[in-house]
């Protein structure tokens, strides 16, 4: 639990062990399934809520950083694979690859995933509600 940012009915968002960069996040379904394409409507709706909650934390906590997100899913030939599990990775672009990273292909993350998770868990996103003029999210 120290690396968990949030949990929902169908997903867990957390900072993975040995993250490649600060605040690197994985959003993983709790149901074991190889492909994103096998997610049902309830799971997709829940994923939207989880993505929204994660992005709000990044927006407020990290001052609206640029980011990349990727859906990592089984290839078509392995859709029924029992050993693959799809997930989403979100990587805020808050650090730059320098000479060591570019030359060696090894990335140095100066932050602990556990500390990043605590920080994001504790981000107060209520200012976004006030900006929008409501308190619904």
Buried (B, 14 or more C-beta within 10 A) or exposed (E): EEBBBBEBEBBBBBBBEEBBBBBBBBBBBEEEBBBBEBBEEEBEEBBEBBBEBBBBBBBBBBEEBEBEBEEEBBEEEEBEEEEBBBBBBBBBEBBEEEEEBEEEEEBEBEBBBBBBBBBBBEBEBEEEEEEEEEEEE
